[in-house]
Amino acid sequence: MTQRNITRYTYETTSFQGWRLSICRKWNQFTRYFSDKQYGSEQAAFQAALSMREQILAELKAADKDPRAIFERYKNLSPAESASAA
C-alpha cells in the first residue's frame, strides 16, 4: 500500500499511528501527517494522504513556478477542507 512520497508511521513508543506525506520541490519541503485516529482508519488516512498528494502534484505540474505558495495553502487546510479540495 506504500506510494511515492507517502510513508507509514507506526511506533509502539508514541500514540501516533498514521501516514506522512512529504514532497520536496525547488528546495521547498512540504510535510503533512494523516493520523489513523483523526480519519477513522488506516485506509481512510492513507486515502486522504494519497488524495492530497495528487492534488498538490497536479498543481505543481500546472503552475511551473515557485512551489512555496502551493505548499503554504495546503499546510493550512483542515482535514475536512483537504477532503473537499479535490
PDB file with SEQRES, HELIX, SHEET and CRYST1 records, atoms N, CA, C and O in Angstrom:
SEQRES   1 A   86  MET THR GLN ARG ASN ILE THR ARG TYR THR TYR GLU THR          
SEQRES   2 A   86  THR SER PHE GLN GLY TRP ARG LEU SER ILE CYS ARG LYS          
SEQRES   3 A   86  TRP ASN GLN PHE THR ARG TYR PHE SER ASP LYS GLN TYR          
SEQRES   4 A   86  GLY SER GLU GLN ALA ALA PHE GLN ALA ALA LEU SER MET          
SEQRES   5 A   86  ARG GLU GLN ILE LEU ALA GLU LEU LYS ALA ALA ASP LYS          
SEQRES   6 A   86  ASP PRO ARG ALA ILE PHE GLU ARG TYR LYS ASN LEU SER          
SEQRES   7 A   86  PRO ALA GLU SER ALA SER ALA ALA                              
HELIX    1 AA1 ASP A   36  TYR A   39  1                                   4    
HELIX    2 AA2 GLU A   42  ALA A   62  1                                  21    
HELIX    3 AA3 ARG A   68  LYS A   75  1                                   8    
HELIX    4 AA4 PRO A   79  SER A   84  1                                   6    
SHEET    1 AA1 3 ILE A   6  THR A  10  0                                        
SHEET    2 AA1 3 GLN A  17  ARG A  25 -1                                        
SHEET    3 AA1 3 ASN A  28  SER A  35 -1                                        
CRYST1    1.000    1.000    1.000  90.00  90.00  90.00 P 1           1          
ATOM      1  N   MET A   1       0.812  -1.196   0.000  1.00  0.00           N  
ATOM      2  CA  MET A   1       0.000   0.000   0.000  1.00  0.00           C  
ATOM      3  C   MET A   1       0.859   1.266   0.000  1.00  0.00           C  
ATOM      4  O   MET A   1       0.306   2.364  -0.052  1.00  0.00           O  
ATOM      5  N   THR A   2       2.165   1.158   0.055  1.00  0.00           N  
ATOM      6  CA  THR A   2       3.033   2.322   0.067  1.00  0.00           C  
ATOM      7  C   THR A   2       3.069   2.968  -1.313  1.00  0.00           C  
ATOM      8  O   THR A   2       3.096   2.280  -2.334  1.00  0.00           O  
ATOM      9  N   GLN A   3       3.069   4.278  -1.330  1.00  0.00           N  
ATOM     10  CA  GLN A   3       3.139   5.064  -2.554  1.00  0.00           C  
ATOM     11  C   GLN A   3       4.293   6.044  -2.454  1.00  0.00           C  
ATOM     12  O   GLN A   3       4.768   6.336  -1.356  1.00  0.00           O  
ATOM     13  N   ARG A   4       4.741   6.548  -3.572  1.00  0.00           N  
ATOM     14  CA  ARG A   4       5.803   7.548  -3.569  1.00  0.00           C  
ATOM     15  C   ARG A   4       5.363   8.770  -2.774  1.00  0.00           C  
ATOM     16  O   ARG A   4       4.229   9.224  -2.922  1.00  0.00           O  
ATOM     17  N   ASN A   5       6.225   9.298  -1.951  1.00  0.00           N  
ATOM     18  CA  ASN A   5       6.011  10.467  -1.095  1.00  0.00           C  
ATOM     19  C   ASN A   5       5.148  10.187   0.128  1.00  0.00           C  
ATOM     20  O   ASN A   5       4.911  11.097   0.923  1.00  0.00           O  
ATOM     21  N   ILE A   6       4.674   8.966   0.304  1.00  0.00           N  
ATOM     22  CA  ILE A   6       3.804   8.633   1.436  1.00  0.00           C  
ATOM     23  C   ILE A   6       4.449   7.492   2.227  1.00  0.00           C  
ATOM     24  O   ILE A   6       4.761   6.439   1.671  1.00  0.00           O  
ATOM     25  N   THR A   7       4.644   7.713   3.530  1.00  0.00           N  
ATOM     26  CA  THR A   7       5.319   6.751   4.392  1.00  0.00           C  
ATOM     27  C   THR A   7       4.435   6.410   5.583  1.00  0.00           C  
ATOM     28  O   THR A   7       3.791   7.287   6.157  1.00  0.00           O  
ATOM     29  N   ARG A   8       4.407   5.148   5.948  1.00  0.00           N  
ATOM     30  CA  ARG A   8       3.624   4.694   7.106  1.00  0.00           C  
ATOM     31  C   ARG A   8       4.437   4.875   8.378  1.00  0.00           C  
ATOM     32  O   ARG A   8       5.615   4.523   8.427  1.00  0.00           O  
ATOM     33  N   TYR A   9       3.803   5.427   9.407  1.00  0.00           N  
ATOM     34  CA  TYR A   9       4.433   5.592  10.719  1.00  0.00           C  
ATOM     35  C   TYR A   9       3.612   4.845  11.762  1.00  0.00           C  
ATOM     36  O   TYR A   9       2.447   5.165  11.999  1.00  0.00           O  
ATOM     37  N   THR A  10       4.223   3.861  12.371  1.00  0.00           N  
ATOM     38  CA  THR A  10       3.616   3.137  13.484  1.00  0.00           C  
ATOM     39  C   THR A  10       4.699   2.910  14.525  1.00  0.00           C  
ATOM     40  O   THR A  10       5.620   2.121  14.316  1.00  0.00           O  
ATOM     41  N   TYR A  11       4.583   3.592  15.621  1.00  0.00           N  
ATOM     42  CA  TYR A  11       5.570   3.480  16.691  1.00  0.00           C  
ATOM     43  C   TYR A  11       4.891   2.974  17.951  1.00  0.00           C  
ATOM     44  O   TYR A  11       3.834   3.476  18.333  1.00  0.00           O  
ATOM     45  N   GLU A  12       5.481   1.999  18.586  1.00  0.00           N  
ATOM     46  CA  GLU A  12       4.933   1.477  19.834  1.00  0.00           C  
ATOM     47  C   GLU A  12       5.175   2.440  20.990  1.00  0.00           C  
ATOM     48  O   GLU A  12       4.456   2.398  21.988  1.00  0.00           O  
ATOM     49  N   THR A  13       6.175   3.305  20.869  1.00  0.00           N  
ATOM     50  CA  THR A  13       6.519   4.215  21.966  1.00  0.00           C  
ATOM     51  C   THR A  13       5.758   5.535  21.924  1.00  0.00           C  
ATOM     52  O   THR A  13       5.876   6.334  22.853  1.00  0.00           O  
ATOM     53  N   THR A  14       4.978   5.788  20.866  1.00  0.00           N  
ATOM     54  CA  THR A  14       4.173   7.015  20.792  1.00  0.00           C  
ATOM     55  C   THR A  14       2.736   6.650  20.463  1.00  0.00           C  
ATOM     56  O   THR A  14       2.441   5.521  20.072  1.00  0.00           O  
ATOM     57  N   SER A  15       1.862   7.603  20.625  1.00  0.00           N  
ATOM     58  CA  SER A  15       0.460   7.336  20.337  1.00  0.00           C  
ATOM     59  C   SER A  15       0.112   7.572  18.868  1.00  0.00           C  
ATOM     60  O   SER A  15      -0.999   7.249  18.447  1.00  0.00           O  
ATOM     61  N   PHE A  16       1.041   8.130  18.073  1.00  0.00           N  
ATOM     62  CA  PHE A  16       0.741   8.410  16.660  1.00  0.00           C  
ATOM     63  C   PHE A  16       0.853   7.151  15.815  1.00  0.00           C  
ATOM     64  O   PHE A  16       1.852   6.433  15.858  1.00  0.00           O  
ATOM     65  N   GLN A  17      -0.187   6.909  15.057  1.00  0.00           N  
ATOM     66  CA  GLN A  17      -0.210   5.857  14.054  1.00  0.00           C  
ATOM     67  C   GLN A  17      -0.835   6.491  12.823  1.00  0.00           C  
ATOM     68  O   GLN A  17      -1.959   6.989  12.892  1.00  0.00           O  
ATOM     69  N   GLY A  18      -0.140   6.484  11.714  1.00  0.00           N  
ATOM     70  CA  GLY A  18      -0.699   7.088  10.515  1.00  0.00           C  
ATOM     71  C   GLY A  18       0.304   7.186   9.382  1.00  0.00           C  
ATOM     72  O   GLY A  18       1.278   6.435   9.322  1.00  0.00           O  
ATOM     73  N   TRP A  19       0.047   8.127   8.484  1.00  0.00           N  
ATOM     74  CA  TRP A  19       0.827   8.301   7.270  1.00  0.00           C  
ATOM     75  C   TRP A  19       1.432   9.696   7.226  1.00  0.00           C  
ATOM     76  O   TRP A  19       0.866  10.653   7.754  1.00  0.00           O  
ATOM     77  N   ARG A  20       2.598   9.793   6.585  1.00  0.00           N  
ATOM     78  CA  ARG A  20       3.252  11.074   6.397  1.00  0.00           C  
ATOM     79  C   ARG A  20       3.393  11.317   4.898  1.00  0.00           C  
ATOM     80  O   ARG A  20       3.922  10.479   4.168  1.00  0.00           O  
ATOM     81  N   LEU A  21       2.911  12.476   4.450  1.00  0.00           N  
ATOM     82  CA  LEU A  21       3.075  12.919   3.073  1.00  0.00           C  
ATOM     83  C   LEU A  21       4.216  13.916   3.054  1.00  0.00           C  
ATOM     84  O   LEU A  21       4.199  14.888   3.809  1.00  0.00           O  
ATOM     85  N   SER A  22       5.201  13.693   2.211  1.00  0.00           N  
ATOM     86  CA  SER A  22       6.356  14.577   2.141  1.00  0.00           C  
ATOM     87  C   SER A  22       6.736  14.799   0.680  1.00  0.00           C  
ATOM     88  O   SER A  22       7.026  13.849  -0.048  1.00  0.00           O  
ATOM     89  N   ILE A  23       6.732  16.074   0.255  1.00  0.00           N  
ATOM     90  CA  ILE A  23       7.068  16.432  -1.123  1.00  0.00           C  
ATOM     91  C   ILE A  23       8.098  17.549  -1.075  1.00  0.00           C  
ATOM     92  O   ILE A  23       7.965  18.499  -0.304  1.00  0.00           O  
ATOM     93  N   CYS A  24       9.115  17.427  -1.897  1.00  0.00           N  
ATOM     94  CA  CYS A  24      10.154  18.454  -1.970  1.00  0.00           C  
ATOM     95  C   CYS A  24      10.282  18.913  -3.422  1.00  0.00           C  
ATOM     96  O   CYS A  24      10.461  18.104  -4.332  1.00  0.00           O  
ATOM     97  N   ARG A  25      10.187  20.231  -3.618  1.00  0.00           N  
ATOM     98  CA  ARG A  25      10.363  20.822  -4.942  1.00  0.00           C  
ATOM     99  C   ARG A  25      11.134  22.120  -4.807  1.00  0.00           C  
ATOM    100  O   ARG A  25      10.822  22.953  -3.956  1.00  0.00           O  
ATOM    101  N   LYS A  26      12.135  22.288  -5.642  1.00  0.00           N  
ATOM    102  CA  LYS A  26      12.926  23.522  -5.698  1.00  0.00           C  
ATOM    103  C   LYS A  26      13.333  23.997  -4.309  1.00  0.00           C  
ATOM    104  O   LYS A  26      13.134  25.163  -3.968  1.00  0.00           O  
ATOM    105  N   TRP A  27      13.892  23.115  -3.520  1.00  0.00           N  
ATOM    106  CA  TRP A  27      14.402  23.387  -2.174  1.00  0.00           C  
ATOM    107  C   TRP A  27      13.308  23.779  -1.176  1.00  0.00           C  
ATOM    108  O   TRP A  27      13.614  24.349  -0.129  1.00  0.00           O  
ATOM    109  N   ASN A  28      12.059  23.489  -1.477  1.00  0.00           N  
ATOM    110  CA  ASN A  28      10.938  23.735  -0.564  1.00  0.00           C  
ATOM    111  C   ASN A  28      10.369  22.392  -0.149  1.00  0.00           C  
ATOM    112  O   ASN A  28      10.141  21.519  -0.987  1.00  0.00           O  
ATOM    113  N   GLN A  29      10.142  22.228   1.145  1.00  0.00           N  
ATOM    114  CA  GLN A  29       9.664  20.964   1.698  1.00  0.00           C  
ATOM    115  C   GLN A  29       8.233  21.121   2.208  1.00  0.00           C  
ATOM    116  O   GLN A  29       7.921  22.075   2.920  1.00  0.00           O  
ATOM    117  N   PHE A  30       7.365  20.173   1.835  1.00  0.00           N  
ATOM    118  CA  PHE A  30       6.003  20.098   2.356  1.00  0.00           C  
ATOM    119  C   PHE A  30       5.869  18.769   3.084  1.00  0.00           C  
ATOM    120  O   PHE A  30       6.181  17.719   2.523  1.00  0.00           O  
ATOM    121  N   THR A  31       5.405  18.808   4.334  1.00  0.00           N  
ATOM    122  CA  THR A  31       5.174  17.591   5.110  1.00  0.00           C  
ATOM    123  C   THR A  31       3.847  17.724   5.836  1.00  0.00           C  
ATOM    124  O   THR A  31       3.553  18.756   6.438  1.00  0.00           O  
ATOM    125  N   ARG A  32       3.054  16.672   5.771  1.00  0.00           N  
ATOM    126  CA  ARG A  32       1.774  16.657   6.488  1.00  0.00           C  
ATOM    127  C   ARG A  32       1.527  15.242   6.983  1.00  0.00           C  
ATOM    128  O   ARG A  32       1.801  14.269   6.281  1.00  0.00           O  
ATOM    129  N   TYR A  33       1.005  15.137   8.205  1.00  0.00           N  
ATOM    130  CA  TYR A  33       0.719  13.850   8.823  1.00  0.00           C  
ATOM    131  C   TYR A  33      -0.774  13.574   8.792  1.00  0.00           C  
ATOM    132  O   TYR A  33      -1.585  14.477   8.997  1.00  0.00           O  
ATOM    133  N   PHE A  34      -1.131  12.326   8.534  1.00  0.00           N  
ATOM    134  CA  PHE A  34      -2.527  11.876   8.464  1.00  0.00           C  
ATOM    135  C   PHE A  34      -2.710  10.761   9.478  1.00  0.00           C  
ATOM    136  O   PHE A  34      -2.303   9.623   9.243  1.00  0.00           O  
ATOM    137  N   SER A  35      -3.319  11.089  10.595  1.00  0.00           N  
ATOM    138  CA  SER A  35      -3.494  10.161  11.701  1.00  0.00           C  
ATOM    139  C   SER A  35      -4.654   9.199  11.443  1.00  0.00           C  
ATOM    140  O   SER A  35      -5.724   9.604  10.988  1.00  0.00           O  
ATOM    141  N   ASP A  36      -4.421   7.914  11.745  1.00  0.00           N  
ATOM    142  CA  ASP A  36      -5.494   6.919  11.645  1.00  0.00           C  
ATOM    143  C   ASP A  36      -6.671   7.320  12.530  1.00  0.00           C  
ATOM    144  O   ASP A  36      -7.832   7.189  12.142  1.00  0.00           O  
ATOM    145  N   LYS A  37      -6.353   7.805  13.711  1.00  0.00           N  
ATOM    146  CA  LYS A  37      -7.393   8.193  14.673  1.00  0.00           C  
ATOM    147  C   LYS A  37      -8.239   9.351  14.136  1.00  0.00           C  
ATOM    148  O   LYS A  37      -9.463   9.342  14.260  1.00  0.00           O  
ATOM    149  N   GLN A  38      -7.591  10.326  13.553  1.00  0.00           N  
ATOM    150  CA  GLN A  38      -8.289  11.504  13.029  1.00  0.00           C  
ATOM    151  C   GLN A  38      -9.199  11.150  11.849  1.00  0.00           C  
ATOM    152  O   GLN A  38     -10.284  11.715  11.709  1.00  0.00           O  
ATOM    153  N   TYR A  39      -8.760  10.222  11.011  1.00  0.00           N  
ATOM    154  CA  TYR A  39      -9.525   9.865   9.811  1.00  0.00           C  
ATOM    155  C   TYR A  39     -10.393   8.628   9.998  1.00  0.00           C  
ATOM    156  O   TYR A  39     -11.170   8.285   9.107  1.00  0.00           O  
ATOM    157  N   GLY A  40     -10.278   7.958  11.130  1.00  0.00           N  
ATOM    158  CA  GLY A  40     -11.154   6.841  11.436  1.00  0.00           C  
ATOM    159  C   GLY A  40     -10.582   5.466  11.157  1.00  0.00           C  
ATOM    160  O   GLY A  40     -11.025   4.485  11.755  1.00  0.00           O  
ATOM    161  N   SER A  41      -9.615   5.369  10.268  1.00  0.00           N  
ATOM    162  CA  SER A  41      -8.988   4.075   9.970  1.00  0.00           C  
ATOM    163  C   SER A  41      -7.686   4.299   9.212  1.00  0.00           C  
ATOM    164  O   SER A  41      -7.427   5.387   8.698  1.00  0.00           O  
ATOM    165  N   GLU A  42      -6.883   3.258   9.155  1.00  0.00           N  
ATOM    166  CA  GLU A  42      -5.621   3.320   8.418  1.00  0.00           C  
ATOM    167  C   GLU A  42      -5.880   3.591   6.938  1.00  0.00           C  
ATOM    168  O   GLU A  42      -5.193   4.402   6.317  1.00  0.00           O  
ATOM    169  N   GLN A  43      -6.874   2.907   6.383  1.00  0.00           N  
ATOM    170  CA  GLN A  43      -7.197   3.048   4.956  1.00  0.00           C  
ATOM    171  C   GLN A  43      -7.699   4.459   4.639  1.00  0.00           C  
ATOM    172  O   GLN A  43      -7.310   5.037   3.624  1.00  0.00           O  
ATOM    173  N   ALA A  44      -8.556   5.018   5.492  1.00  0.00           N  
ATOM    174  CA  ALA A  44      -9.083   6.365   5.253  1.00  0.00           C  
ATOM    175  C   ALA A  44      -7.974   7.412   5.342  1.00  0.00           C  
ATOM    176  O   ALA A  44      -7.958   8.361   4.559  1.00  0.00           O  
ATOM    177  N   ALA A  45      -7.058   7.252   6.277  1.00  0.00           N  
ATOM    178  CA  ALA A  45      -5.926   8.181   6.404  1.00  0.00           C  
ATOM    179  C   ALA A  45      -5.027   8.079   5.174  1.00  0.00           C  
ATOM    180  O   ALA A  45      -4.549   9.092   4.663  1.00  0.00           O  
ATOM    181  N   PHE A  46      -4.800   6.863   4.705  1.00  0.00           N  
ATOM    182  CA  PHE A  46      -3.989   6.667   3.506  1.00  0.00           C  
ATOM    183  C   PHE A  46      -4.647   7.317   2.290  1.00  0.00           C  
ATOM    184  O   PHE A  46      -3.976   7.979   1.497  1.00  0.00           O  
ATOM    185  N   GLN A  47      -5.938   7.132   2.147  1.00  0.00           N  
ATOM    186  CA  GLN A  47      -6.654   7.724   1.012  1.00  0.00           C  
ATOM    187  C   GLN A  47      -6.600   9.255   1.052  1.00  0.00           C  
ATOM    188  O   GLN A  47      -6.478   9.902   0.012  1.00  0.00           O  
ATOM    189  N   ALA A  48      -6.689   9.829   2.253  1.00  0.00           N  
ATOM    190  CA  ALA A  48      -6.598  11.282   2.396  1.00  0.00           C  
ATOM    191  C   ALA A  48      -5.210  11.781   1.991  1.00  0.00           C  
ATOM    192  O   ALA A  48      -5.089  12.803   1.316  1.00  0.00           O  
ATOM    193  N   ALA A  49      -4.171  11.063   2.401  1.00  0.00           N  
ATOM    194  CA  ALA A  49      -2.805  11.421   2.033  1.00  0.00           C  
ATOM    195  C   ALA A  49      -2.599  11.292   0.524  1.00  0.00           C  
ATOM    196  O   ALA A  49      -1.980  12.155  -0.099  1.00  0.00           O  
ATOM    197  N   LEU A  50      -3.110  10.234  -0.045  1.00  0.00           N  
ATOM    198  CA  LEU A  50      -2.999   9.997  -1.478  1.00  0.00           C  
ATOM    199  C   LEU A  50      -3.725  11.082  -2.272  1.00  0.00           C  
ATOM    200  O   LEU A  50      -3.204  11.590  -3.265  1.00  0.00           O  
ATOM    201  N   SER A  51      -4.918  11.427  -1.831  1.00  0.00           N  
ATOM    202  CA  SER A  51      -5.699  12.467  -2.493  1.00  0.00           C  
ATOM    203  C   SER A  51      -4.987  13.817  -2.456  1.00  0.00           C  
ATOM    204  O   SER A  51      -4.917  14.519  -3.465  1.00  0.00           O  
ATOM    205  N   MET A  52      -4.458  14.172  -1.285  1.00  0.00           N  
ATOM    206  CA  MET A  52      -3.748  15.447  -1.180  1.00  0.00           C  
ATOM    207  C   MET A  52      -2.489  15.430  -2.038  1.00  0.00           C  
ATOM    208  O   MET A  52      -2.161  16.428  -2.679  1.00  0.00           O  
ATOM    209  N   ARG A  53      -1.787  14.310  -2.053  1.00  0.00           N  
ATOM    210  CA  ARG A  53      -0.590  14.218  -2.895  1.00  0.00           C  
ATOM    211  C   ARG A  53      -0.929  14.462  -4.363  1.00  0.00           C  
ATOM    212  O   ARG A  53      -0.229  15.206  -5.049  1.00  0.00           O  
ATOM    213  N   GLU A  54      -1.999  13.838  -4.843  1.00  0.00           N  
ATOM    214  CA  GLU A  54      -2.399  14.000  -6.243  1.00  0.00           C  
ATOM    215  C   GLU A  54      -2.789  15.447  -6.547  1.00  0.00           C  
ATOM    216  O   GLU A  54      -2.450  15.969  -7.609  1.00  0.00           O  
ATOM    217  N   GLN A  55      -3.497  16.094  -5.625  1.00  0.00           N  
ATOM    218  CA  GLN A  55      -3.890  17.490  -5.813  1.00  0.00           C  
ATOM    219  C   GLN A  55      -2.663  18.399  -5.897  1.00  0.00           C  
ATOM    220  O   GLN A  55      -2.566  19.249  -6.782  1.00  0.00           O  
ATOM    221  N   ILE A  56      -1.738  18.207  -4.973  1.00  0.00           N  
ATOM    222  CA  ILE A  56      -0.530  19.044  -4.931  1.00  0.00           C  
ATOM    223  C   ILE A  56       0.314  18.822  -6.185  1.00  0.00           C  
ATOM    224  O   ILE A  56       0.757  19.786  -6.809  1.00  0.00           O  
ATOM    225  N   LEU A  57       0.538  17.569  -6.557  1.00  0.00           N  
ATOM    226  CA  LEU A  57       1.351  17.292  -7.734  1.00  0.00           C  
ATOM    227  C   LEU A  57       0.721  17.844  -9.007  1.00  0.00           C  
ATOM    228  O   LEU A  57       1.431  18.311  -9.897  1.00  0.00           O  
ATOM    229  N   ALA A  58      -0.614  17.795  -9.101  1.00  0.00           N  
ATOM    230  CA  ALA A  58      -1.298  18.365 -10.268  1.00  0.00           C  
ATOM    231  C   ALA A  58      -1.100  19.874 -10.321  1.00  0.00           C  
ATOM    232  O   ALA A  58      -0.851  20.426 -11.393  1.00  0.00           O  
ATOM    233  N   GLU A  59      -1.207  20.544  -9.184  1.00  0.00           N  
ATOM    234  CA  GLU A  59      -0.987  21.997  -9.146  1.00  0.00           C  
ATOM    235  C   GLU A  59       0.459  22.356  -9.459  1.00  0.00           C  
ATOM    236  O   GLU A  59       0.717  23.328 -10.169  1.00  0.00           O  
ATOM    237  N   LEU A  60       1.398  21.583  -8.937  1.00  0.00           N  
ATOM    238  CA  LEU A  60       2.806  21.846  -9.217  1.00  0.00           C  
ATOM    239  C   LEU A  60       3.113  21.685 -10.703  1.00  0.00           C  
ATOM    240  O   LEU A  60       3.898  22.446 -11.270  1.00  0.00           O  
ATOM    241  N   LYS A  61       2.493  20.698 -11.323  1.00  0.00           N  
ATOM    242  CA  LYS A  61       2.708  20.459 -12.749  1.00  0.00           C  
ATOM    243  C   LYS A  61       2.097  21.581 -13.591  1.00  0.00           C  
ATOM    244  O   LYS A  61       2.696  22.026 -14.570  1.00  0.00           O  
ATOM    245  N   ALA A  62       0.905  22.031 -13.205  1.00  0.00           N  
ATOM    246  CA  ALA A  62       0.210  23.084 -13.960  1.00  0.00           C  
ATOM    247  C   ALA A  62       0.878  24.443 -13.778  1.00  0.00           C  
ATOM    248  O   ALA A  62       0.929  25.233 -14.721  1.00  0.00           O  
ATOM    249  N   ALA A  63       1.384  24.725 -12.599  1.00  0.00           N  
ATOM    250  CA  ALA A  63       1.997  26.023 -12.293  1.00  0.00           C  
ATOM    251  C   ALA A  63       3.504  25.843 -12.246  1.00  0.00           C  
ATOM    252  O   ALA A  63       4.056  25.413 -11.233  1.00  0.00           O  
ATOM    253  N   ASP A  64       4.156  26.169 -13.328  1.00  0.00           N  
ATOM    254  CA  ASP A  64       5.604  25.998 -13.395  1.00  0.00           C  
ATOM    255  C   ASP A  64       6.293  27.193 -12.729  1.00  0.00           C  
ATOM    256  O   ASP A  64       6.929  28.017 -13.386  1.00  0.00           O  
ATOM    257  N   LYS A  65       6.143  27.257 -11.391  1.00  0.00           N  
ATOM    258  CA  LYS A  65       6.731  28.362 -10.641  1.00  0.00           C  
ATOM    259  C   LYS A  65       7.134  27.892  -9.262  1.00  0.00           C  
ATOM    260  O   LYS A  65       7.090  26.697  -8.972  1.00  0.00           O  
ATOM    261  N   ASP A  66       7.526  28.822  -8.413  1.00  0.00           N  
ATOM    262  CA  ASP A  66       7.946  28.519  -7.049  1.00  0.00           C  
ATOM    263  C   ASP A  66       6.808  27.813  -6.298  1.00  0.00           C  
ATOM    264  O   ASP A  66       5.699  28.344  -6.227  1.00  0.00           O  
ATOM    265  N   PRO A  67       7.065  26.637  -5.743  1.00  0.00           N  
ATOM    266  CA  PRO A  67       6.003  25.859  -5.089  1.00  0.00           C  
ATOM    267  C   PRO A  67       5.610  26.357  -3.695  1.00  0.00           C  
ATOM    268  O   PRO A  67       4.676  25.823  -3.097  1.00  0.00           O  
ATOM    269  N   ARG A  68       6.294  27.354  -3.177  1.00  0.00           N  
ATOM    270  CA  ARG A  68       6.019  27.804  -1.797  1.00  0.00           C  
ATOM    271  C   ARG A  68       4.561  28.156  -1.559  1.00  0.00           C  
ATOM    272  O   ARG A  68       3.992  27.750  -0.546  1.00  0.00           O  
ATOM    273  N   ALA A  69       3.941  28.901  -2.467  1.00  0.00           N  
ATOM    274  CA  ALA A  69       2.544  29.320  -2.286  1.00  0.00           C  
ATOM    275  C   ALA A  69       1.606  28.119  -2.263  1.00  0.00           C  
ATOM    276  O   ALA A  69       0.666  28.076  -1.468  1.00  0.00           O  
ATOM    277  N   ILE A  70       1.856  27.155  -3.123  1.00  0.00           N  
ATOM    278  CA  ILE A  70       1.024  25.943  -3.158  1.00  0.00           C  
ATOM    279  C   ILE A  70       1.172  25.169  -1.851  1.00  0.00           C  
ATOM    280  O   ILE A  70       0.176  24.750  -1.261  1.00  0.00           O  
ATOM    281  N   PHE A  71       2.408  24.980  -1.401  1.00  0.00           N  
ATOM    282  CA  PHE A  71       2.650  24.258  -0.153  1.00  0.00           C  
ATOM    283  C   PHE A  71       2.006  24.971   1.032  1.00  0.00           C  
ATOM    284  O   PHE A  71       1.403  24.325   1.889  1.00  0.00           O  
ATOM    285  N   GLU A  72       2.127  26.284   1.087  1.00  0.00           N  
ATOM    286  CA  GLU A  72       1.543  27.048   2.212  1.00  0.00           C  
ATOM    287  C   GLU A  72       0.028  26.895   2.264  1.00  0.00           C  
ATOM    288  O   GLU A  72      -0.552  26.755   3.341  1.00  0.00           O  
ATOM    289  N   ARG A  73      -0.603  26.921   1.107  1.00  0.00           N  
ATOM    290  CA  ARG A  73      -2.064  26.790   1.075  1.00  0.00           C  
ATOM    291  C   ARG A  73      -2.497  25.424   1.609  1.00  0.00           C  
ATOM    292  O   ARG A  73      -3.469  25.332   2.358  1.00  0.00           O  
ATOM    293  N   TYR A  74      -1.791  24.380   1.235  1.00  0.00           N  
ATOM    294  CA  TYR A  74      -2.151  23.039   1.700  1.00  0.00           C  
ATOM    295  C   TYR A  74      -1.781  22.808   3.155  1.00  0.00           C  
ATOM    296  O   TYR A  74      -2.434  22.005   3.822  1.00  0.00           O  
ATOM    297  N   LYS A  75      -0.770  23.472   3.668  1.00  0.00           N  
ATOM    298  CA  LYS A  75      -0.405  23.336   5.074  1.00  0.00           C  
ATOM    299  C   LYS A  75      -1.507  23.845   5.988  1.00  0.00           C  
ATOM    300  O   LYS A  75      -1.672  23.347   7.102  1.00  0.00           O  
ATOM    301  N   ASN A  76      -2.257  24.825   5.528  1.00  0.00           N  
ATOM    302  CA  ASN A  76      -3.272  25.462   6.363  1.00  0.00           C  
ATOM    303  C   ASN A  76      -4.668  24.862   6.231  1.00  0.00           C  
ATOM    304  O   ASN A  76      -5.603  25.354   6.863  1.00  0.00           O  
ATOM    305  N   LEU A  77      -4.834  23.810   5.427  1.00  0.00           N  
ATOM    306  CA  LEU A  77      -6.155  23.191   5.273  1.00  0.00           C  
ATOM    307  C   LEU A  77      -6.462  22.243   6.428  1.00  0.00           C  
ATOM    308  O   LEU A  77      -5.598  21.492   6.881  1.00  0.00           O  
ATOM    309  N   SER A  78      -7.693  22.290   6.888  1.00  0.00           N  
ATOM    310  CA  SER A  78      -8.145  21.313   7.889  1.00  0.00           C  
ATOM    311  C   SER A  78      -8.431  19.995   7.169  1.00  0.00           C  
ATOM    312  O   SER A  78      -8.511  19.981   5.941  1.00  0.00           O  
ATOM    313  N   PRO A  79      -8.589  18.885   7.900  1.00  0.00           N  
ATOM    314  CA  PRO A  79      -8.901  17.610   7.243  1.00  0.00           C  
ATOM    315  C   PRO A  79     -10.169  17.669   6.387  1.00  0.00           C  
ATOM    316  O   PRO A  79     -10.207  17.089   5.302  1.00  0.00           O  
ATOM    317  N   ALA A  80     -11.201  18.362   6.862  1.00  0.00           N  
ATOM    318  CA  ALA A  80     -12.440  18.470   6.091  1.00  0.00           C  
ATOM    319  C   ALA A  80     -12.216  19.281   4.814  1.00  0.00           C  
ATOM    320  O   ALA A  80     -12.737  18.932   3.755  1.00  0.00           O  
ATOM    321  N   GLU A  81     -11.440  20.365   4.916  1.00  0.00           N  
ATOM    322  CA  GLU A  81     -11.158  21.194   3.746  1.00  0.00           C  
ATOM    323  C   GLU A  81     -10.299  20.454   2.735  1.00  0.00           C  
ATOM    324  O   GLU A  81     -10.506  20.586   1.529  1.00  0.00           O  
ATOM    325  N   SER A  82      -9.349  19.686   3.210  1.00  0.00           N  
ATOM    326  CA  SER A  82      -8.477  18.962   2.291  1.00  0.00           C  
ATOM    327  C   SER A  82      -9.253  17.884   1.545  1.00  0.00           C  
ATOM    328  O   SER A  82      -8.943  17.585   0.392  1.00  0.00           O  
ATOM    329  N   ALA A  83     -10.251  17.301   2.187  1.00  0.00           N  
ATOM    330  CA  ALA A  83     -11.073  16.285   1.524  1.00  0.00           C  
ATOM    331  C   ALA A  83     -11.946  16.902   0.445  1.00  0.00           C  
ATOM    332  O   ALA A  83     -12.209  16.264  -0.575  1.00  0.00           O  
ATOM    333  N   SER A  84     -12.405  18.143   0.652  1.00  0.00           N  
ATOM    334  CA  SER A  84     -13.273  18.795  -0.325  1.00  0.00           C  
ATOM    335  C   SER A  84     -12.507  19.611  -1.358  1.00  0.00           C  
ATOM    336  O   SER A  84     -13.121  20.170  -2.267  1.00  0.00           O  
ATOM    337  N   ALA A  85     -11.193  19.694  -1.245  1.00  0.00           N  
ATOM    338  CA  ALA A  85     -10.387  20.498  -2.176  1.00  0.00           C  
ATOM    339  C   ALA A  85     -10.205  19.817  -3.520  1.00  0.00           C  
ATOM    340  O   ALA A  85      -9.725  20.434  -4.471  1.00  0.00           O  
ATOM    341  N   ALA A  86     -10.582  18.564  -3.605  1.00  0.00           N  
ATOM    342  CA  ALA A  86     -10.373  17.813  -4.853  1.00  0.00           C  
ATOM    343  C   ALA A  86     -11.211  18.303  -6.001  1.00  0.00           C  
ATOM    344  O   ALA A  86     -11.130  17.758  -7.102  1.00  0.00           O  
TER     345      ALA A  86                                                      
END                                                                             
